[in-house]
């Protein structure tokens, strides 16, 4: 990759950033398509967030991804927010266009694309249970509602969060039945659902407890764990034992990144190249 005065810069804003997989994925794609772009991580401390965003246009930066803890905080500094990002209350991609900052959220669409590509399942008309009601669950559930699933059931250890998210979806996307459940009602719902999604961090560590009792699984269920490392969590292993379909979060990571790539460059992302770079980086 040759860097010169014409090189266009994109990157990632967050703090701390640590070991991010995005530079490897995007830079491999730029190299493959012979695009004069480079993707860089920008660790930005909280007190510098406003200044960092204001500096993007004068520095000629084309756009950035946004990660924790700023996905919600950047909203107040943007000139325009695309509807899905506004509904989600979070932005993970910013495009700089004519000195204006435009906010997107590609997480939900990335999830649905990975679901369709990875399993052949169209979520339209399906019953979905989501464990967790944080940022990831919010993006996924709002996108699923827009995809016209039949019903979304939410649950969270902080039950008010699940209730608030259910109310938000019903208010803005009223065509979809959305509810928050726990206890025996939740157990009954899982036994009758089509897709179960783990949107909690439980499973990232070997000694984490399971987010849900696997005795509730059935062979017609798809269990989607948004965790991408490890590739097979205990939840997915338990689901496989009874013959349920499973999927991890690597596809969502890939496709949300591919959508950001297209927003910045106007080019179709080379999915296979990005996937290979992602897998290589995860094996390190």
Secondary structure, 3 states (H helix, E strand, C coil): CCCCCCCEEEEEEECCCCCCCHHHHHHHHHHHCCCCEEEEEEECCHHHHHHHHHHHHHCCEEEEEECCCCCCHHHHHCCEECHHHHHHCCCCEEEEECCEEEEECCHHHHHHHHHHHHHCCCCCCCEEEEECCCHHHHHHHHHHHHCCCCEEEEECCCHHHHHHHHHHHHHHCCCCEEEECCHHHHHHHHHHCCEEEECCCCCCCCCCCCCCCHHHCCCCCEEEECCCCCCCCHHHHHHHHCCCEEECCHHHHHHHHHHHHHHHHCCCCCHHHHHHHHHHHHHC
